[in-house]
Amino acid sequence: MQKSSEKVTYLKAYPLKGYDDIQRVKADLDAGCIIIVRFTPLIKKSLDELSKSIDEIYKYVMAVGGDIARLGEDRIVITPPGVKIFRESGLKY
């Protein structure tokens, strides 16, 4: 049972359908959520838009002190400041 003074961290998962969805990712990260983003819809739409979107998300996550890692071929996980992603030695984003 959760105590009223405990902070709750939510995990959200959703697809990135376009560059405009980046604002949702930023807002959820600012709210302290852990986010799993599937970018398959954007791969099918535009590789340039995908590259631009991932680059902007990466820069924002680093600027706020969060963490980001790839999950397979078409997903990334993003964590807010204070939550780090475990990586095996030698593995990078």
DARA-V909363 format. One record per residue. N is the residue number from 1. SS is DSSP state (@ for helix, = for strand, . for the rest). Layout:
n:N ss:SS
n:N ss:SS
This chain:
n:1 ss:.
n:2 ss:.
n:3 ss:.
n:4 ss:.
n:5 ss:.
n:6 ss:.
n:7 ss:.
n:8 ss:.
n:9 ss:.
n:10 ss:.
n:11 ss:=
n:12 ss:=
n:13 ss:=
n:14 ss:=
n:15 ss:=
n:16 ss:.
n:17 ss:.
n:18 ss:.
n:19 ss:@
n:20 ss:@
n:21 ss:@
n:22 ss:@
n:23 ss:@
n:24 ss:@
n:25 ss:@
n:26 ss:@
n:27 ss:@
n:28 ss:@
n:29 ss:@
n:30 ss:@
n:31 ss:.
n:32 ss:.
n:33 ss:.
n:34 ss:=
n:35 ss:=
n:36 ss:=
n:37 ss:=
n:38 ss:=
n:39 ss:.
n:40 ss:@
n:41 ss:@
n:42 ss:@
n:43 ss:@
n:44 ss:@
n:45 ss:@
n:46 ss:.
n:47 ss:@
n:48 ss:@
n:49 ss:@
n:50 ss:@
n:51 ss:@
n:52 ss:@
n:53 ss:@
n:54 ss:@
n:55 ss:@
n:56 ss:@
n:57 ss:@
n:58 ss:@
n:59 ss:@
n:60 ss:@
n:61 ss:@
n:62 ss:@
n:63 ss:@
n:64 ss:@
n:65 ss:.
n:66 ss:.
n:67 ss:=
n:68 ss:=
n:69 ss:=
n:70 ss:=
n:71 ss:=
n:72 ss:.
n:73 ss:.
n:74 ss:.
n:75 ss:=
n:76 ss:=
n:77 ss:=
n:78 ss:=
n:79 ss:=
n:80 ss:.
n:81 ss:.
n:82 ss:.
n:83 ss:.
n:84 ss:.
n:85 ss:.
n:86 ss:.
n:87 ss:.
n:88 ss:.
n:89 ss:.
n:90 ss:.
n:91 ss:.
n:92 ss:.
n:93 ss:.
